[in-house]
Amino acid sequence: MQRLPTTPPPPPVPPGTGITLTGEQQAVVNHQLPGHGRVLAGPGTGKSTTAVALAERILAQNPAPKIKFLTFTRAATAELGKKLAATATGSAERPSTIHSFSISALLQNPGSAIFPQPLRIPDAWEWDNLIRGHLAARTRVGLKKLKKLKDEMAANWESLNPHEHQQVTATERTRFMGAWSEHRQVFGYTLLEELPDLFRQALRDNPDLRGVDFDLLIVDEYQDLNACDLEVLRRLADRACSLIAIGDDDQSIYSKRKAHPEGIRRFPADYNPCEDYNLTICQRSPQRIMQWAHFVIAGDPDRPEDRPEPQFPPTAPQGEMAMLRFGNNTHEAEGVADLVEWLINSRNMPPSEILILSRTDYQGRFTCGLKAKFTERAIPVADSSAVDLMNSDEENRRLLATLRLATNPTDSLAWLTLIHLQHGLGAASVNGIYDRSRANCRTFAQQLESEAGVGFEEVSAIARTRMDRLWQDTRLILDNLTIPRDVEDIAWGTWICEKVDAGSIPPCSAEFGSLLRELDDVIEPGFDLSRFLSQIQPLGKDLMRAKSNGVRFMTMGSSKGLTVTATIIVGVENDLIPRLEQDPAEERRLLYVAMTRSREYLYLTWANRRTGQTARAGHANTGLRLPCQFLRGGPVESQEGRRYIRTLRGA
């Protein structure tokens, strides 16, 4: 790795970028290497633009240092990628999530970490339908406890929250680790959540790893990282790499994966000496909306007292906002539909610029009444779950499993999928093969092949015929299917659809076929079939969101990183926000994140009473409800919703 120059930097903003920076942003762009830095950036303060301008200034040096952008979410990675591609230099490596960076490093360094080969990451359907229940039974715990154990393992059994009590006993941890290690070996999978920990171990045990020799890491959304992620960064920094941490402790909402505001708050102590920067000038959200949101977040008694209040340029708009009370959830649904119609018809707002947020929406139960009202009025709605539904369809799953086997005939999860989808083959058949796999030190697929060779004589007589037919039919397809070796110019979605049409592989739904063809336009050339298959769900969801022109419904936590013209947060009631038995400080931060998505309009709605599917949300009874306690005494008072809407319509 080159030693970085300490001479004065080139001009702060290279000519031709068209970027106008504030004084706060310019201070970050002028950061000197080598040296660590923390950037605390509030909502709408231009942190991505600042990070890209910093990278462009540094890359203008000769020779250019080696820079890597890391972030937590795919959405943030895509945003950074677009901004980097538009710069004059464009020579920084493609941004990555922590997880994809871990995959890349592990694959570049075979043998650096222990995991089943080849690397096979199950998707959400495979976890929910194949792995979760079977692993819980092997571990002898319930599904909720299994999730807790998995989350704890992904964080290397460490919480950043200094006040959190250990919720997993040493005995539970030991039993889980034993059952899980055996389970993943038999079925040949590696969980996405464990990748940073595998990378951490590889960095710890291998001083000469390839592909990790960076001069500067710029880490966005730093507040979302857990203890394991932070140790990965620490070990990279110890290899003479400077670190810039960008984030906002007020937007730390991932305690479920053991993240906590403490992670970014302690950065100056962890990386001393460190330059400390603040971005406070909000260039996106209106003044009154940000001041309301700031009132909510400032009520956290554990929030550092030295946090500056948001600032605004002289031309910043004021924004429109209200907190609206409705007598019941039916009136709330009608009122929200009225608001949306007014925004579309009277303010000429595209439906895609309207975001409807709720604290929870398990299986769509909380928003079903709202969506029904929208359907009655022909208000378009974006269905972000369409790809998940396609991915869960039995016909499509059978096709995906067959294609997985075409790339790797010993893919145990693919064989398990086909057995799961075969009527008449139940848990007893799977458990029997699993136990014999363990006894013979084989993977599930290896044991299945061995038993196929003797006609599945160890399977029950009832299941034997079905198992043999499944094996023979699948092998016939695989033996007659040739996978192209030259992948540079191949469009895999089109190739799959052509094979389906020819009857060479199992069929799929028409909607799924259309999605596969559309993915050919967004997936980079050069992917092999295995990698294409792993990208169908995440890139498919990105594609659906990008082309949708409807009002978007999502939970408050899912909205992070989005920016829209109007946000409507429904169900803003006590015991829903904050939810019972949840950390009040994080519930505050969650509401703050939701309130800061809007560029012009913000409406919060609540109901005195709830009936039907929303009745038990946050409550154990159907009694009277009150507005969220975080809003009490704030700059916006609650008002009667239907009267407010009549006033709007008369304006």
FENDAUR-V648246 format. One record per residue. N is the residue number from 1. RES is the residue in one letter. PHI is phi in radians with two decimals (NA if undefined). D_CENTER is the distance of its C-alpha to the mean C-alpha in whole Angstrom. Layout:
N/RES/PHI/D_CENTER
N/RES/PHI/D_CENTER
This chain:
1/M/NA/33
2/Q/-1.27/35
3/R/-1.46/36
4/L/-1.39/34
5/P/-1.24/37
6/T/-1.93/38
7/T/-1.28/40
8/P/-0.97/39
9/P/-1.27/36
10/P/-1.19/37
11/P/-0.86/37
12/P/-0.93/34
13/V/-2.17/33
14/P/-0.96/34
15/P/-0.99/36
16/G/1.59/34
17/T/-1.34/31
18/G/1.30/32
19/I/-1.63/29
20/T/-1.90/31
21/L/-1.77/30
22/T/-1.32/31
23/G/-1.05/33
24/E/-1.11/30
25/Q/-1.14/28
26/Q/-1.09/31
27/A/-1.08/31
28/V/-1.17/27
29/V/-1.07/28
30/N/-1.46/32
31/H/-0.97/30
32/Q/-1.69/32
33/L/-1.90/31
34/P/-1.30/32
35/G/2.76/30
36/H/-1.56/27
37/G/-2.69/26
38/R/-2.09/23
39/V/-2.10/22
40/L/-1.54/22
41/A/-2.15/20
42/G/-1.27/20
43/P/-1.02/19
44/G/1.26/20
45/T/-1.66/22
46/G/1.37/21
47/K/-1.18/20
48/S/-1.18/18
49/T/-1.06/22
50/T/-1.13/23
51/A/-1.09/21
52/V/-1.18/22
53/A/-1.12/26
54/L/-1.08/26
55/A/-1.08/25
56/E/-1.15/27
57/R/-1.11/30
58/I/-1.21/30
59/L/-1.23/30
60/A/-1.31/33
61/Q/-1.24/35
62/N/-2.25/37
63/P/-1.33/36
64/A/-1.32/32
65/P/-1.11/30
66/K/-1.63/27
67/I/-2.07/24
68/K/-2.34/20
69/F/-1.66/17
70/L/-2.23/14
71/T/-2.58/11
72/F/-1.73/8
73/T/-1.92/5
74/R/-1.10/7
75/A/-1.10/8
76/A/-1.14/10
77/T/-1.11/11
78/A/-1.12/12
79/E/-1.09/14
80/L/-1.10/16
81/G/-1.05/17
82/K/-1.13/19
83/K/-1.22/20
84/L/-1.16/21
85/A/-1.10/23
86/A/-1.55/25
87/T/-1.38/26
88/A/-1.19/30
89/T/-1.53/29
90/G/1.02/26
91/S/-1.79/27
92/A/-1.30/24
93/E/-1.08/21
94/R/-1.00/18
95/P/-1.06/15
96/S/-2.40/13
97/T/-1.34/10
98/I/-0.99/11
99/H/-1.24/11
100/S/-1.22/12
101/F/-1.11/15
102/S/-1.10/16
103/I/-1.04/16
104/S/-1.02/18
105/A/-1.14/21
106/L/-1.17/21
107/L/-1.26/22
108/Q/-1.28/25
109/N/-2.21/26
110/P/-0.97/27
111/G/1.50/28
112/S/-1.40/27
113/A/-2.61/25
114/I/-1.69/25
115/F/-2.76/23
116/P/-1.02/24
117/Q/-1.85/25
118/P/-1.28/24
119/L/-1.07/20
120/R/-2.35/19
121/I/-1.82/15
122/P/-1.22/15
123/D/-1.53/13
124/A/-1.09/12
125/W/-1.13/16
126/E/-1.13/17
127/W/-1.13/16
128/D/-1.18/17
129/N/-1.77/20
130/L/-1.97/21
131/I/-1.73/20
132/R/-0.99/19
133/G/-1.14/23
134/H/-1.16/25
135/L/-1.20/23
136/A/-1.07/24
137/A/-1.14/27
138/R/-1.13/28
139/T/-1.48/27
140/R/1.13/29
141/V/-2.36/26
142/G/-1.37/25
143/L/-1.15/21
144/K/-1.15/20
145/K/-1.17/22
146/L/-1.06/20
147/K/-1.06/17
148/K/-1.08/18
149/L/-1.11/20
150/K/-1.12/16
151/D/-1.12/14
152/E/-1.13/18
153/M/-1.09/18
154/A/-1.10/15
155/A/-1.67/16
156/N/1.03/19
157/W/1.05/21
158/E/-2.34/21
159/S/-1.83/20
160/L/-1.42/20
161/N/-1.35/21
162/P/-1.18/25
163/H/-1.79/26
164/E/-1.41/24
165/H/-1.54/26
166/Q/-1.12/25
167/Q/-1.88/24
168/V/-2.17/25
169/T/-1.34/28
170/A/-1.06/30
171/T/-1.15/31
172/E/-1.09/28
173/R/-1.11/26
174/T/-1.11/29
175/R/-1.15/29
176/F/-1.09/25
177/M/-1.07/25
178/G/-1.17/28
179/A/-1.15/27
180/W/-1.18/24
181/S/-1.05/25
182/E/-1.15/28
183/H/-1.10/25
184/R/-1.19/23
185/Q/-1.28/26
186/V/-1.15/28
187/F/-1.66/25
188/G/1.18/24
189/Y/-2.15/20
190/T/-2.29/18
191/L/-1.29/15
192/L/-0.99/11
193/E/-1.17/11
194/E/-1.57/15
195/L/-1.06/15
196/P/-1.03/15
197/D/-1.20/18
198/L/-1.10/20
199/F/-1.14/19
200/R/-1.02/21
201/Q/-1.15/24
202/A/-1.12/24
203/L/-1.15/25
204/R/-1.18/27
205/D/-1.74/29
206/N/-2.30/29
207/P/-1.23/31
208/D/-2.02/31
209/L/-1.06/28
210/R/-1.51/27
211/G/1.41/25
212/V/-2.19/24
213/D/-1.61/27
214/F/-1.78/25
215/D/-1.49/27
216/L/-2.57/25
217/L/-1.92/21
218/I/-1.86/19
219/V/-1.92/16
220/D/-1.57/14
221/E/0.94/12
222/Y/-1.05/14
223/Q/-1.19/14
224/D/-1.57/11
225/L/-1.54/12
226/N/-1.72/14
227/A/-1.09/18
228/C/-1.16/17
229/D/-1.01/15
230/L/-1.16/18
231/E/-1.21/21
232/V/-1.00/19
233/L/-1.13/20
234/R/-1.08/23
235/R/-1.22/24
236/L/-1.21/24
237/A/-1.12/25
238/D/-1.17/28
239/R/-1.68/29
240/A/1.15/30
241/C/-1.93/27
242/S/-1.40/26
243/L/-2.26/23
244/I/-1.98/22
245/A/-1.75/19
246/I/-2.06/18
247/G/3.06/16
248/D/-2.59/17
249/D/-1.09/18
250/D/-1.22/18
251/Q/-1.97/15
252/S/-1.44/14
253/I/-2.30/12
254/Y/-2.01/10
255/S/-1.12/14
256/K/-1.09/12
257/R/-1.92/11
258/K/1.25/15
259/A/-1.44/14
260/H/-2.85/16
261/P/-0.95/18
262/E/-1.01/21
263/G/-1.02/19
264/I/-1.46/19
265/R/-1.15/23
266/R/-1.61/24
267/F/-0.95/24
268/P/-1.03/27
269/A/-1.32/29
270/D/-1.22/27
271/Y/-2.21/27
272/N/-1.50/31
273/P/-1.40/32
274/C/-2.61/29
275/E/-1.46/30
276/D/-2.02/28
277/Y/-2.20/27
278/N/-2.23/26
279/L/-1.93/25
280/T/-2.06/26
281/I/-1.46/27
282/C/-1.38/25
283/Q/-1.89/25
284/R/-2.16/23
285/S/-1.46/24
286/P/-1.11/27
287/Q/-1.05/29
288/R/-1.14/30
289/I/-1.14/26
290/M/-1.15/25
291/Q/-1.18/28
292/W/-1.16/27
293/A/-1.09/24
294/H/-1.14/25
295/F/-1.02/28
296/V/-1.11/25
297/I/-1.27/23
298/A/-1.21/27
299/G/-1.36/28
300/D/-1.30/26
301/P/-1.14/29
302/D/-1.61/27
303/R/-1.24/25
304/P/-0.96/28
305/E/-1.27/31
306/D/-1.54/31
307/R/-1.22/28
308/P/-1.24/29
309/E/-1.34/29
310/P/-1.13/27
311/Q/-1.98/30
312/F/-2.43/30
313/P/-1.19/32
314/P/-1.01/36
315/T/-1.60/34
316/A/-1.10/31
317/P/-1.25/31
318/Q/-1.44/32
319/G/1.56/29
320/E/-1.97/30
321/M/-2.69/29
322/A/-2.86/30
323/M/-1.99/29
324/L/-2.03/31
325/R/-1.76/32
326/F/-2.20/33
327/G/-1.14/35
328/N/-2.69/33
329/N/-1.21/30
330/T/-1.16/32
331/H/-1.12/33
332/E/-1.10/30
333/A/-1.08/28
334/E/-1.12/32
335/G/-1.14/31
336/V/-1.15/28
337/A/-1.09/29
338/D/-1.07/32
339/L/-1.05/30
340/V/-1.13/27
341/E/-1.06/31
342/W/-1.11/32
343/L/-1.11/29
344/I/-1.26/30
345/N/-1.51/33
346/S/-1.66/35
347/R/-1.98/32
348/N/0.89/32
349/M/-1.62/28
350/P/-1.06/26
351/P/-0.95/24
352/S/-1.18/21
353/E/-1.62/21
354/I/-2.01/21
355/L/-2.12/18
356/I/-1.92/19
357/L/-2.02/17
358/S/-2.41/17
359/R/-1.15/17
360/T/-2.51/16
361/D/-2.75/17
362/Y/-1.04/17
363/Q/0.94/18
364/G/1.26/19
365/R/-1.22/22
366/F/-1.31/22
367/T/-1.77/21
368/C/-1.06/24
369/G/-1.14/27
370/L/-1.08/25
371/K/-1.11/24
372/A/-1.10/28
373/K/-1.11/29
374/F/-1.13/27
375/T/-1.11/29
376/E/-1.00/32
377/R/-1.74/32
378/A/1.02/31
379/I/-1.49/28
380/P/-1.15/25
381/V/-2.19/22
382/A/-1.42/18
383/D/-1.83/17
384/S/-1.27/14
385/S/-1.57/14
386/A/-1.04/17
387/V/-1.17/15
388/D/-1.07/14
389/L/-1.13/18
390/M/-1.09/19
391/N/-1.23/17
392/S/-1.70/19
393/D/-1.11/22
394/E/-1.02/25
395/E/-1.09/27
396/N/-1.19/23
397/R/-1.13/22
398/R/-1.11/26
399/L/-1.10/26
400/L/-1.07/23
401/A/-1.11/24
402/T/-1.12/27
403/L/-1.16/26
404/R/-1.03/24
405/L/-1.21/28
406/A/-1.16/29
407/T/-1.52/27
408/N/-2.68/28
409/P/-1.09/30
410/T/-1.83/30
411/D/-1.29/26
412/S/-1.15/26
413/L/-1.14/23
414/A/-1.17/24
415/W/-1.10/28
416/L/-1.10/26
417/T/-1.05/25
418/L/-1.10/28
419/I/-1.17/30
420/H/-1.05/27
421/L/-1.49/28
422/Q/-1.46/32
423/H/-1.09/34
424/G/1.68/36
425/L/-1.96/34
426/G/-1.87/33
427/A/-1.10/32
428/A/-1.09/35
429/S/-1.13/35
430/V/-1.12/31
431/N/-1.09/33
432/G/-1.13/36
433/I/-1.14/34
434/Y/-1.07/32
435/D/-1.10/35
436/R/-1.27/37
437/S/-1.08/34
438/R/-1.08/34
439/A/-1.11/38
440/N/-1.73/38
441/C/0.97/36
442/R/-2.13/34
443/T/-1.33/31
444/F/-1.04/30
445/A/-1.14/31
446/Q/-1.12/34
447/Q/-1.16/35
448/L/-1.08/35
449/E/-1.11/37
450/S/-1.10/39
451/E/-1.27/40
452/A/-1.11/40
453/G/-1.15/43
454/V/-2.05/45
455/G/1.25/44
456/F/0.93/42
457/E/-1.19/45
458/E/-1.57/43
459/V/-1.51/41
460/S/-1.02/42
461/A/-1.03/45
462/I/-1.12/43
463/A/-1.51/40
464/R/-1.05/42
465/T/-1.13/42
466/R/-1.14/39
467/M/-1.15/37
468/D/-1.15/40
469/R/-1.13/40
470/L/-1.05/36
471/W/-1.10/36
472/Q/-1.15/39
473/D/-1.13/37
474/T/-1.20/34
475/R/-1.11/36
476/L/-1.09/38
477/I/-1.09/35
478/L/-1.15/34
479/D/-1.18/38
480/N/-1.83/38
481/L/-1.93/35
482/T/-1.88/35
483/I/-1.57/32
484/P/-1.01/32
485/R/-1.54/32
486/D/-1.50/32
487/V/-1.77/29
488/E/-1.08/29
489/D/-1.95/30
490/I/-1.51/29
491/A/-1.76/27
492/W/-1.14/25
493/G/-1.05/24
494/T/-1.14/28
495/W/-1.04/29
496/I/-1.09/28
497/C/-1.10/29
498/E/-1.13/32
499/K/-1.19/32
500/V/-1.11/32
501/D/-1.08/34
502/A/-1.41/37
503/G/1.36/36
504/S/-1.36/35
505/I/-2.36/32
506/P/-1.01/31
507/P/-1.33/30
508/C/-2.49/27
509/S/-1.21/27
510/A/-1.07/27
511/E/-1.14/24
512/F/-1.20/22
513/G/-1.07/25
514/S/-1.10/25
515/L/-1.08/21
516/L/-1.03/22
517/R/-1.17/24
518/E/-1.14/22
519/L/-1.14/20
520/D/-1.03/23
521/D/-1.48/23
522/V/-2.04/19
523/I/-1.53/19
524/E/-1.09/21
525/P/-1.17/24
526/G/1.72/25
527/F/-1.24/22
528/D/-1.44/24
529/L/-1.09/24
530/S/-1.05/22
531/R/-1.22/19
532/F/-1.03/19
533/L/-1.06/19
534/S/-1.26/15
535/Q/-1.71/14
536/I/-1.05/15
537/Q/-1.23/12
538/P/-1.13/9
539/L/-1.29/12
540/G/-1.10/14
541/K/-1.17/11
542/D/-1.05/11
543/L/-1.13/15
544/M/-1.12/16
545/R/-1.13/14
546/A/-1.18/16
547/K/-1.69/19
548/S/-1.29/19
549/N/-2.16/22
550/G/-1.98/21
551/V/-1.11/21
552/R/-1.70/17
553/F/-1.86/16
554/M/-2.83/13
555/T/-1.35/13
556/M/-1.04/13
557/G/-1.14/10
558/S/-1.33/8
559/S/-1.43/10
560/K/-1.00/10
561/G/1.65/11
562/L/-1.50/13
563/T/-2.36/16
564/V/-2.39/19
565/T/-1.34/23
566/A/-2.35/23
567/T/-2.14/21
568/I/-2.11/22
569/I/-1.79/21
570/V/-1.76/22
571/G/1.19/24
572/V/-1.49/24
573/E/-2.11/26
574/N/-1.09/27
575/D/1.36/26
576/L/-1.78/23
577/I/-2.38/22
578/P/-1.38/22
579/R/-1.27/21
580/L/-1.04/24
581/E/1.15/24
582/Q/-1.86/21
583/D/-1.12/21
584/P/-1.02/22
585/A/-1.12/21
586/E/-1.24/18
587/E/-1.08/18
588/R/-1.08/20
589/R/-1.13/17
590/L/-1.13/15
591/L/-1.14/18
592/Y/-1.06/19
593/V/-1.03/15
594/A/-1.12/16
595/M/-1.26/20
596/T/-1.77/19
597/R/-1.50/17
598/S/-1.64/21
599/R/-1.69/23
600/E/-2.47/26
601/Y/-2.12/26
602/L/-2.43/24
603/Y/-2.20/26
604/L/-1.98/25
605/T/-2.15/27
606/W/-2.61/28
607/A/-2.20/30
608/N/-1.17/33
609/R/-2.42/33
610/R/-2.29/31
611/T/-2.26/32
612/G/1.23/31
613/Q/-1.22/27
614/T/-1.60/26
615/A/-1.08/29
616/R/-1.65/27
617/A/-1.15/24
618/G/1.42/25
619/H/-2.21/28
620/A/-1.71/30
621/N/-2.57/33
622/T/-1.94/34
623/G/-1.31/35
624/L/-1.13/35
625/R/-2.05/32
626/L/-2.25/32
627/P/-1.17/29
628/C/-0.93/27
629/Q/-1.14/29
630/F/-1.15/27
631/L/-1.66/28
632/R/-1.14/32
633/G/1.39/34
634/G/-1.42/32
635/P/-1.30/33
636/V/-2.15/32
637/E/-1.61/34
638/S/-1.22/33
639/Q/-2.42/36
640/E/-1.16/36
641/G/-1.18/34
642/R/-1.18/36
643/R/-1.16/39
644/Y/-1.06/36
645/I/-1.18/35
646/R/-1.06/39
647/T/-1.12/40
648/L/-1.01/37
649/R/-1.15/38
650/G/-1.51/42
651/A/-1.29/41
